[in-house]
Amino acid sequence: MESTRTNKSINKRIDNLIQSISQINMGRQLNIMEVCGTHTMAISRNGLRELLPPYINLISGPGCPVCVTSINDIDYLLEIIRNYDVSIFTFGDMMKVPGTSSSLYKEKSNGKDINICYSPIDAIEFARNNPQKKVIFVAIGFETTIPLTSVIVKRAYKQSINNFYIYNAHKLIPPALQALLEDREIRIDGFLCPGHVSTIIGSKPYKFIPDKYRIPCAISGFEPLDILSSIEMIVRQLKEGNPKVEVQYTRVVREEGNPTAIKEIEDVFEVTDSVWRGIGNIPNSGLKLRPQYSRFDAKKVFKVKNVNSKEHKTCECGNILKGLKKPTQCKLFSKVCTPESPVGPCMVSSEGTCAAYYKYERFKIR
């Protein structure tokens, strides 16, 4: 009985939010970009596009760390695997990400020592217990996962675990948002900012978006009510001409973020440029190990030659990651490119836009 009352209450609140959003019609299409793969999945899974008025166009951004890992990084890692006797540890989403001619999954099928792990701690423990092995952890992810990488690098340093390395492909979200806003081909009217990343960095790093570009932002949670509330915040800001960074996800996100996690990142890494798949080089959007920890950098220890990376000519993942196209506008989508046989990275990850559309939206007209 209590569950029924709760569901009725939630449904009423959703109806009220939809009505409120519909009443703030600006008379034109509004492109609102969600910058988190978990948001993309939640929007598709819950059918939120169909609930919203037609003038709200939800577009997906580069919010999937697996998807934006550059093809050159994938190919470089594959060359390490082919040329050195190493044990690779990676998250499961990375296994099927296509490089130019192979993937981690294919190399594992060919007998290479590649292991799926749930935490980088698995990799460092394996290295500590197997000192004769050279162990590489594939470090991907945004600000949410970087602190844990920092912790294990520090641990390897303090415990003198000299057979442990990281292949670092970490990336930072705010510089990527600035790059999107500087791209004149893309029109963004508002950002649904990522909830998980913002628990680490807080709301301050997004302040340049309303201050410099006059674009509203809302840091959103992941339930349908959270997302719809955040969209309502954005359209209200647009209507009032008062862009700012609003925190809808107040139960988790603080203005200052998590100072302890931020310090862990800054202790181990320093900012550098980084290449994002489908977007290109973005200044100050990546990290590199500080000199004190550089001996753990797999790229410096395991040198390779002749990495000639080429993207699939017909794959639209680049335009999808920038919000210029939707998966259904790609000729390969659901025909040649599927989760079982992905052509592009956006079909691979559980947070990828193409994967979300394939699972929940490929048969919808809109």
N, C-alpha and C positions, 0 to 999 in steps of 0.2 A: 504493500500500500504506500509506504514511504517512498519507494522507488518510482511509483507511478506519479506521485505528487511532484517529485523532483524533476522528472522528465517533462511534465506539463509546464513547470516553472521555466525550465531551460528553453523549451519550445516557444513559450510566450516571449521570453527575452530575445530570442533569435528573430521572431516576427517583428518585435518592436525595433530592433536594430535595422532590419531590412527596410522597414517603413521609413525610419529616420534617414537612412542613406538615400532612398528613392526621393525623398522630399528635398534633398540638397542638390538637385540636378543642376549642373553647371551649364547645360545646354551644349555640351560637347563631350567627346569621348575622353575619359581619363585613364591614362596608363599608369597603373600602380604595380611596381615591381617588388616581388618578394625575394629577399636575398638570403634564402636559407632553403636547402633541399628538404628539410623536415616540414617547413611550411608548404612547399610545393606538394609534397605527398598528402599532407592534411587537407589542403584545398581540393585536390582531386578526389581523395578518398571520401570526403564528406559532401561532394557535389556543390561546393560553394559558388562556383561560377554560374551554375544554373539558378541559384537563389538570388544573386545580385541583379540589379537593373542593368539593361543592355549597355548603358553608357560607361559602366565600370569594366575596364579591360585589364584583367590580371595577367601580368607577364612575369616570366621566371628569369632570374639573373644567375650569376656565376656562384651559386651558393652551395655547390657540391664539390668538396675538395678533391675527390677522385676524378671528377670530370675536368677540372681545370689543371690537373697535373700535366705538364707539357709532354708532348709525344717524344721530344728529345730526351726527357728524363726517363721515360719508359724504355726507350731504345738503349740509352746508356746503361741502365740497370740490367737489361737483357744481355748486353755485351759483357758486363762484369760476370754474370752468371755463366756465360759460355766460355770465358777465358780464365776464370779463377775457381779454385776449389773452395766454395763458400756455402754457408747455410743461411738462407734468406728467411726472415720472418716478416709477415705482412698481414694487414687486415684483409678479410675475405673479399671486400669490394674491389680490391686492386687486382685480383687474380685474372679476371677476364678483360681488363682494360686493354684495348688493342694498341700495340705499337705499330711500326711500319710493316713488319712482316711476322710478328709473333706476339705472344703475351706470356705472362707468368704461368698461366694455366697450361699453355702448350708446352712451355719448357719443363714444367713439373711432369707432364705426361711423357716427356723425353728422358725422364730420370733425374732431373736436377733436384737438388735439396732445397725445396721451397715449402715453407710451413705457414699455415694460417694461425694467427694468434689473436687473442682477445684483448691483450694489453702488452705494451712494450716490456713490462716486467717479465713476461714469459721469455722474451728474447734474451734479456740480460741474465736471467737465471740459467738459461741453457748455456750461455757463454761461460758463466762462472763454473758450471759443473762439467763443461767439456773444453778445457783449456787448449786442447789440440786442434779445435775447430775455429775457423774464422767466421764470425757471426755478424750479419748485417740486418739491422731493423730498418724497414722502409717507413720513414717518418713523414706522414702526410697529415693534413688537417689545418684548420684555421686556429684562431686564438684559443678555442675550447680545448684542443688536445695538446697544444704546445707545452703547457706547464708540465705535463707528465713526461714528455720527452726530455725536458730540462732536468727533471728529477733523476731520470735513469742515467743521463750523461754525467751528472754530478756523482751518482753512485758508482759508476764505472771508474771515474777519476779517483774517488776516495779509496775504493777497494782495489785499485790498480788492475782492473780487468782489461788487459791489453789486447784481447782477441775480439773485442766488441766494437762495432761501428754503426753509424747511422747514415742512411742515404736520405739526406734532408730535402724534402719538397714542401715544407711548411709555407703557408701564405697568410697575408694579413688582409682583412676585409676593407677597412676604410679607404686605403689607396685605390682599391679596385672600384669602389663606388665613385670616387673622384674621376677615374679614367672613363667610366661610363658617362658621367655628366659632361665631360669634355668632348665626347664623341658626338659630333653634330648630326650623325645619322640616327641617333637614338633619341626618342622623346620620352622622358620620364616625368610624370606629374607628382609622384609620391613614392616613398620607400616604406615597405614593411621590413624593418630592420631585424636582424636575426636575434632570437632570444638566447640561444646557447652561447654564442660569441659574446653577447652583451653582458652575460653574467660575469665574464672575465674582465672585459674592458670598460664596462659601464656605458653611460649615455654621452659623456663628454666628447669622445672622438668623432661623433657624428655631427657635432655642432656646426662644422663648416658647411654642411649641406644646406640648412636653411639660411645661414648667415651670408654665404657667398653666392649660392645658386637659387635661393628663394624657393626651395623644394621642401615640402612637409615630410616629416618622418614619424613613424610610430614603432616602438620596439614591442613586438608582439609575442604572446604565449602561443601555444600550439593547439588548444582546443578550438572548435568552431566559434564559440562565443568570443574567445580571445581575438581571433583573426577578424571577425566581423566588427568587433569593438574598435580594433585598430584601424580598419578601413574607414569606419565612421569618423574617427579622429582625424584622419588624413583629409577626407572630403570636407569636413567642417573647417579645418585650417585653410583649405583652398577657398572656400566660400567667404570666410572672414578676412582673407588676405593676410593671415598671420602665421606664416610657416615657422615651425619650431620642432624640437625633438621631444615627443611625448613618450612616456613609458607606460604602456598598458600592462606590461608584465611586472608589475610592482612587487608581486609576491616573491620574486627572485632577483630582479635587476636593481642595482643601486647606481646612483649617479657616478660614484667613484669606482665602481666595479669591484674587483677582488684584488686588493693591494698585494696580498701574499702571492697570488698566482702571477700577477704582473711582475713582481720582483724576481720570481723564479725564471721567467722568460728573459728578463733583462740581464740576469746573472750569467746566463749561458749563451745567449744569442745577441747579435747586433743586426740592425736593419740593412738590407741590401735590395737591389732590384730583382725582379723575378718575372719569368715568362709564364703567362697563363695560356693554357690551351684554348685556341679559338679567339683569343683576344690579343695576345702578343706581350711584349715587354711592358711591365708597369713599374715605374720608379717607386722605390721604397715599399714594395709590396711583399717582399720576402725576407728571409732571415738567413744568416750564416753563423756558424759557430765562432765564438770569440777565440782569439789566438791560444788562450790557455787550454781550450778543449779541442783544438783543430786536429789533434791526432785521431779523434774519433770520426772524422769526416771521410766516409767511404769514397767520395769522388777524388779526394787527394791521395788516398792510399792505393786504390785500385784503378790505375790508369787504363783507358781504352782508346782506340783509334777508329777512325772511319765510321763515325755515327752520322749517317745520312738519313735524316727523318723526312718522311713525306706523308701528309694527311691524305685520306681518301677524297678524291676529287668531288664526289657527289654528296658526301656527308655534310649536313647542315648544322652540325653541333656548334660551330663557331657562332653562327647567327642566332642559334637558340640560346647559347650562354649569354649573349648580349641582349636578349629580349627582342631581337628583330624579327624572328620567326618562331612559330610554334611547331612542335614535333610533327603535327599532321600536315605541315607544309613541306616536309622533307620527302622526296620521292622514295627513299629507302625505308621509311618508317613502317614497321609492322609487316613489310613484304620481305625485303632482303635483310633488314636490321631488326633483330628481336633479342630479348634477354638471353636466349640460348645461343644465339650467334650474332653478337653485337658488332656493328661496323664502327660506330662512334662511341665515345666514353659516356655520353648522356644516357645511353641505353643500359649501361652496366650497373651503376651504383643503385643502391636502395634509395638514394636521395636524388637520383638523376631525373631531369625533367622528362626525357623520353620514356624512361622506365615508369614514371608516374602516369603519363598519358597512356602508355601501352596497357597498364594494369587496370586503369579506371575510366579512361576517356576516349579510347580509340574509336568506339562505335557511336559517339555522340556527334551530333551535327555541329554544335557550337564549339 
